[in-house]
Amino acid sequence: MVLITTLMLWASILNPTSIYDFSFTSIDGEQVNMKDFKGKNILIVNTASKCGFTKQYKDLQALHEQYGDNLVVIGFPANNFGAQEPGSNEDIQEFCERNYGVTFLLSEKVEVKGEGIHPIFKFLTEQENLDFTGDINWNFEKFLIDKEGKLVHRYRSKVNPLDEAIVKNLK
């Protein structure tokens, strides 16, 4: 029985089939398992502190406060576009708290495209959905995952977190 369980664990690591097969490190160094969010919607956003879309942190925080019982907002800081996230994890966390009152979950700084892409983003950019697939084009792209762990919508940077296109899926 132990062998079967171990083989199933390795299969999920090597060939993930669900967002729940992943984990990441939070900005303060804690390990976070996506399976802990089963039964909630999840909004994953690649973020940056020096971007024209950085003000979306405010609306991500509002979304977190308004829908927090049904929604987990996770920001993944990344420096992949225009070197717009140059700071350390400590710098990013302090910036987000001081300027936008961010209390939603932030990961440590990651890569969201290219050779060093974080496994969560590799998985998400390859998933079929109603919108589009492929590489992330810029900071503040959003991935909405439903309560069953399925990617249901993907939004480009210009879609505000409080836009009806997102909010209607949270009710």
N, C-alpha and C positions, 0 to 999 in steps of 0.2 A: 504493500500500500504506500509506503514511504517513497519507493522508487517511482511509482506512478505520479504521485504528487510532485516530486522533484522534476520529473520529465515535463509535466504540465506547466510548472513554473518556468522552466527554461524555454519552452515553446512560446510562452507569452512574452518573454523578454526578447527572444530572437525574432519573433514574428508577431508583433502586437496586433490585436484585432479590435481593441477598444481603447478609448482614452483612459479607462480605468487601469490599464496595464502599465501606466507611467507614474513616475514620481519626479520631483524636482527639489532643489534646495531653495528655501525662502531667503529673502534678502538679509535676514538676521541669522542664517546658518542652520536653520531647522530643516529636517527632511519632511517633505509633504507628499503624501500618497493621494493620487487623484481618486482612487476608489473610496476615499473618505467622503467624497462629494456625491455619491450615488443618491439619486432621488431629488437632486437640485439641478437647475439650469446652471451652466457655467459660461461665463464670457471671458475669453482669453484675448489679451491685447498686447501687442508688442509696443513698448513705450520708449520715449526719449525725452530728456529734460530741456533740450535746446532746439526744439522743432516748432514749426508754425502751428502744429496740432497739439502742442503741450497743454494748452488750456483745456483740452478734453479731460485732463485729470479731474478737474472740478466736476464735470458731468458724470464721469465714472464713479466718483465718490457719491454724488447724488443718487445715481442708480443703485449703488451698493446700499445706501441708507434706505431708499424707498422699497427695494425688492429683496433685501438681505435674507429674509426668511426663505425665499424661493430661488435665490441667485447667489452664486459665488463669482465675484469679479477677481480676476488674477491679472496683474500687470507683469509683463516680462521685459524689463529694461534691456535694450540692445543698442549697440553702437554700429550697426550695419549700414546705416544710411546717412551720408553727409557728416559722419563723426559727431552726431548730435547727442550722444550719451557718453561723454569722455570720462566722467567721474567714477569713483570707486562705489562699491555697494553702500558704504556709509554716507558718502556724498549724496547719492541718489535718494536714499531713505530720508535724510535730513531735508533735502530740497522738497520732496513730495509732502512731507508732514508740515513743514514751515509754510510753503506757498499754497498748498491745496488741501491741507487737513486730511491727507490720505490715511485711511484706516483699513482699506481693503488689502487683500493679500498681494504682496510683491515677491517676485522671485529674485534670486541673485542675477546679476547681469549675464546674459546669454547671447549666443549667436542665433539668428532667426533665418539665415540663408547661408549658402555656401558650404564649403567643406566641413566646417565645425558646427553645422546646424544642430540645435538642441533636438533630441529625439521627438519631443512633443510636436515641434513645428515641422519636422520631416513628416511625421504621421499626418498632421492636420492638412498640410499643403497637398498631400496625395489623396485625400478623401473626396469621394464623390459628394456633391451637394447641389442644391438648386441654383447656386450662383456661379461659381467658377472654381477652378483648381489652379495649381501651379504656385510659383514663387510669390513671396510677399514683395510688394512693390515699394512700400514706404513705411514709416513709423505709424503707429496707431491703426493698423489693420485689426479687425475684430473677427473672432470665431465664436459663434454661439452654439453651444452643445446642449441638447435637451436632457430631460431628467433620466432618460435611459442611456445616456452617454453617446448619443449619435450627433455628429456635426450636422446641424440643420441649415445654418446660414453662415455666410461669410460676407463681411462688409469691408469695403475699402476705407482708407483714412478719412475721406471727406464726410462719411456718415457719422453724425454725432451720436454718442452713446444714448442720449435721450430721444433720439429720432423714433417716430412711430414704427418704422421698419423693424427696430429692435424691440421696443416696449411691447408691441402687440403680441410678441412671442413669449412674454413673461407673465401674462395674465392668466 
